[in-house]
Amino acid sequence: MHRSAAFVIPAIFLSASVMAAPAPVKVEVLQTKLDHPWSLAFLPGDQGILITMRGGQLRQWRPGKGLSDPITGIPKVWANAQGGLLDVVLAPDFAQSRRVWLSYAEAGQDGKAGTVVGYGRLSDDAKHLEAFKVVFRQQPKLSTGNHFGGRMVFDGKGYLWIALGENNQRPTAQDLGKLQGKLIRLTDQGNVPPDNPFVGKPGARPEIWAYGLRNPQGMAMNPWSHTLWMHEHGPRGGDEINIAGKGKNYGWPLATWGINYSGLPIPEAKGGKVDGTEQPIFYWKKSPAISGMAFYNADLFPEWKNKLFIGALKDEDVIVMSVNGNTVTEDGRILKDRKARIRDVRVGPDGYLYVLTDASDGELLKVSPAR
C-alpha cells in the first residue's frame, strides 16, 4: 500500500500539473478471468503468450484459441500475500532448448519464504514444463509475505539478472552476507560469473551485483544505451528508477525519499542523499506503486519512440515517460479510465503494448495509439 507524503520536489521529479497529456489510446481486451496475473512472455511465431498467475498457474494464451489449461510441472509455490508464482522469461536459446525460466516464492522450514529461480523445458505441445531445475535461492528465507521482487532479465550478453526485495526486513538490504534487497547477476546457465564485484570477498555473497534495494518490481534493458534499468517501490513516497551499476549501493534504508506508512521517518534513514549511495535518475513524490517496465523501440508507432511505459498498481494506470539519454520525464498516464491495477507492461514483437491487470478477474490488454 502506498500513500502520499510531503517532500521537497527535486529536479528529477516532474509535477503532474506541467505534464502534457499523452494522445488517446485504443484498448483491446484479449483475455479476462486471469487470477492475479503477474508476468507474461511472448512465445515465437504464432504460439502466443505465457502468463503467470500469482496463485501458481502458468498458462498459454493464443489468438483465436484463448487460454489453455494450466501447464503441468510447475514447482510448488508459496502463494501468500505478495508471494506466489512471479516472473516468466524465455531462455535466449528458447528456439532450440525450449527452456522457460520462472521466479517464485518458496516456503522454508520455519514458515517464512524467499524468492527462487529455476527453469524447465516447455514440451512441444506446450502442456508440460519438464525437468524443472532450481538454480538460485534467496538466502536466508525471511519473508512473511512481503517484498519478494522477482523480476528477471536476460541481457543478450550471456547473463541473467534477478531483482530481489528485502522481505520487509530493512537492514538486510545493506548486508552483503544476505540476498535480500539485492540485484543478482548469473550466467544464462545459472552460475556465478567470476567478474561479479563481490566474488572472493569475505562475508559477501558472490551472486550480488548491486545492493540497497527495497522492493524492485520492474526491470528492462535500455535498447539505446544497452544498460539495465530497474525500478522499485518506496515506502510512503519515493518510488524510484535506477540504472544498475557494478557494486553500487542504492541506499535503502539509509537513503530514501519516502517515510514510513505511519507518517514517521524510516528509523535507519539519514536523508534523501547519503554519501556512498546512488541517487535515482527519477523518483515520485507520491508513490504510484510501480510495476512492470517496457522501453518502446519498435517501428510500428513512431509517436511512441523513445518512450518508457511503467505500470502503476495504486494509481491504477500506465505511466508514459520520455527517455533522453539517462534523463526521464513523465509525460502523463494512458489507462486511468479503466480503474485497474497494472501489474505488468511489455512491448510485443508486433509493436503493440501488452498489459496485465492485477485482480481476481484480471485482464490481458493490447494497447495502441488511437488513430
BANU-219155 format. One record per residue (C-alpha): x, y, z; residue in one letter. Coordinates in steps of 0.1 Angstrom, whole numbers, plus 5000, padded with zeros to 4 digits. Example, Ala and Ser with C-alpha at 12.3 -4.5 7.8 and 13.67 -1.06 7.14 Angstrom:
// residues 2
512349555078A513749895071S
// end
This chain:
// residues 371
500050005000M501350354992H500150695004R501251044996S503651245017A505151595015A508651635002F510851904986V510551844948I513951794932P514851844896A514251474888I510651504898F508151644873L504951784888S501751644873A500551994867S503052064840V502751724822M501351714787A498651464784A499651174761P497551114730A494450884735P494950514731V492950214718K492549924742V491549574731E490749314758V492348994747L491548784778Q489648814811T489348584841K493048584849L493548524886D496048794897H498348764867P501948874874W504048844842S504048754805L506448624780A506048614742F506448284725L507948274690P505748274659G502048214664D502548034697Q501148324717G501948434753I502848264785L501248424816I501948354852T499248374879M500448454914R498548164928G500847914910G499447864875Q501347914842L499047924812R499347994775Q497248244756W496848214718R495048434694P491748274683G492147994709K492248184742G493648054774L495047704778S494547474808D497247524834P500647394823I501747104844T505247054860G505247394877I507047394911P505147434943K504947794952V504247984984W501148174975A500548415004N500248795004A502648924978Q504248574973G503548324946G504448254910L506148574898L508148634866D508448424835V511148474808V512348264779L515948154776A517848334748P518148004730D514447904735F514047814698A516547524705Q516247454742S512547544748R513847654783R511447864804V512648044835W510448114864L510848314897S508548234926Y508248244964A509247924982E508547835018A511247755043G511047515073Q510147795097D507147915077G508948215061K509648235024A512148364999G512548414961T513648114940V514648104903V514847794880G513947664846Y512247374828G511747264793R508347354777L507047044760S506447064722D502747084728D503147354755A501247144780K504047054804H507147214819L509646924821E512546854844A512347184864F515647274880K516247534907V519447734901V519148014927F517548054962R517348374981Q519048305015Q518148325043P514348295039K512948595058L509648695042S506348665060T504648775028G506249095016N508849234992H509948934971F511049134940G511448854914G511849034881R514348874857M516048994825V518448834801F520749104788D521848954754G525448924767K525048584784G523848704817Y520648664838L519748944862W517448894891I516049174913A515249084949L513249254976G514449285011E511449075025N510349385045N513549345067Q515149685060R518649635073P519249325052T519449545021A522849675033Q524149335044D526249175017L526048845035G522348815028K520548804995L517649045005Q517449374987G519949284960K520449284923L521848934913I523948864882R524248504870L525348334837T522548214815D523147874829Q522647994865G526348014875N528148294893V530348504868P533948534881P533848914875D530948984898N532049264922P531949074954F533448744943V536148634968G535248904993K534848765029P531348785042G529848875009A527648674986R529248634951P525948644933E525449014942I525949284916W524349574935A522549634968Y520449864988G517049784971L513649784988R511149604966N512049604929P509049544906Q510349644872G513449584852M514449614815A517449664792M517550014777N517749944740P519650264732W522250264760S522349884765H522249944802T520049774828L517349994843W515249894873M512650054895H511349984929E508650064954H509550324980G507650325013P505250625017R506750824988G509950764970G509250504942D512350534921E514150444888I517750344889N520450234864I522249924876A525949984883G528549734893K528949714931G526750014936K524650084968N521150224960Y520750334996G517750165012W517050205040P519850465047L518950685018A515250735008T512851004996W510050825015G508850795050I507050515070N503450435064Y502850565099S503950905089G507150875109L510750875094P512350545084I514450455115P517650395096E517250675071A519850955070K518151165043G517351155006G521051194997K523650995016V527350975008D528350634993G524850574978T523450634944E520750884936Q517850764914P517550914880I513950974888F511650944918Y507951004926W507051234954K503751044957K504250664952S502250524922P503350174933A505150104901I505249754885S506349644851G508649834827M509049844789A511050064766F509450134732Y511950074704N509649934677A508850104644D505050044643L504150354663F506650634657P504850854683E505950614710W509650614700K511950674730N509150624754K509250424786L506050264799F505650174836I502650014853G501150154884A499249944910L498050204935K497450474908D495750224885E497350344853D500250314828V502750594832I504350724800V507850874802M510251024776S513850904776V516751124766N519950954775G519850894812N517151154818T513551074820V510451294823T506951194829E504551274800D501351154817G499050854820R497050654795I494750394812L493250584841K489650534828D489950154833R490450184870K492649874871A495849794890R498549744864I500949464872R503049414840D503749614808V505549464778R506149564742V505249274719G507149154689P504349314668D505049654682G501849674704Y501849734741L500649444762Y499349504798V498349274826L495849404853T496149274888D492749134900A490948814907S489348874873D492549024857G492849104820E495349084792L495149414772L496549514738K497149884736V497950114707S497750484699P494150584689A494150684652R
// end
